[in-house]
Amino acid sequence: MYDLQELEAFVSVVRTGSLTASTRDLGLPKSTLSRRIRQLEENVGQPLLLRQSRKIVPNDAGRVFYRYCNDILELVVQGREALDELKAEVTGKLELRCHESFVRGWFSGVVESFMADHDDLRVAIHTQRNLPEAVEDGVCIWLGETGETALRQEVLGVLKQGIFGSPAYFRQHGKPAAPGELAHHPWVDLLGRADTGVILHHSRQGNFPLSLPDRRFTVD
């Protein structure tokens, strides 16, 4: 009997063609991923993968075995879903980590609605400005680029950002006509990301990197 974790590792590497990409896909260290592939090949009794230039591809045996692996893993998923349907209640503790910008908006409402449907569920929310290195038995909701991380990722949506000012302020100070003029105006950073630089997109002038003045007032 093959180990399901080894099969998942093999299928991921075939799909991505890269150990590095599969570490992000599965949320595993590269050493663990390599060990599972090696153990699977030992159990099968022959090599399954070839390294070509910068990409990893299956050999003849690997291509045949890949089809059966997909069928096995699909049956496992179907079995889990069937069992989950039998479990009417969601219980236990759910740990949620999220970018601090989400807590002030829709995220709180989503959590409250979910808890209202599951009375026996306990939820712990941790807000932060830096992506966690690992999340045990929970989910991380993030805003912006994640960079190099072993966490498995899935895009939930796109958040469009803009620059806004009150009509009274513009009447008193004038309305900026070009991105470069924004550097001379006071501002409030609602997302806490200005320290890493702000790039604006202007309909006529294209992308514009903006150097903002130091903030006199900051709120987390």
Disulfide bonds with the S-S distance in Angstrom:
none
